[in-house]
Amino acid sequence: SFTESRRKSGVRSLIICCISHHSNELQHRYNLETQNLSTLVHERWLDNFAMDCLMADMNRRLLRKGQVFLPSMYQTLFSIHADNQISDMIRNAVDAVAKAQGRSRSQCAVMNVFIPWLQNECLWALGIISFERGRLEYFDSLQYSPSASTASCIARAAREFRANLPRSYPNCGTRFVNRSREWNGGHK
């Protein structure tokens, strides 16, 4: 149940992201508030904060199974060429998987990495690094192919994850499998 102050502030959910700053035991907290959801009215869009709240919740539920959901901040870090912060984020994500699985980093299993990508400030697409299938995948509800920037960003994340996982981990290559037609039965 919500406390009186949370009811007044409009906070609807509090979620802690288990991959953020994992190595320092500092965690990001997301208060999903009413105004974050107001962008969904009349089928508009989901803002970055609401997307990050969703990603944090997915990590909470699926990290143990090797499913990693990067926050939307990864796209921002990539766009400003924040190489050290990107490396830290991905190393922390691998550490979080290892901790959730009760294993060392060299023995943890990352199956898939999901990367939300905001296109033209109004459409969310999803890049997937599938170590499970040994390939890079892309979903877009409007059935577009990934832009060069999006493809480069997802390939960069794949290289960073491979650098932090055992050498025996499969290489996902650089070619994308566009799975967008699988949404809505192939209809736009």
Order of alpha helices (4+ residues) and beta strands (2+ residues): alpha-beta-beta-alpha-alpha-beta-alpha-alpha-beta-beta-beta-alpha-beta
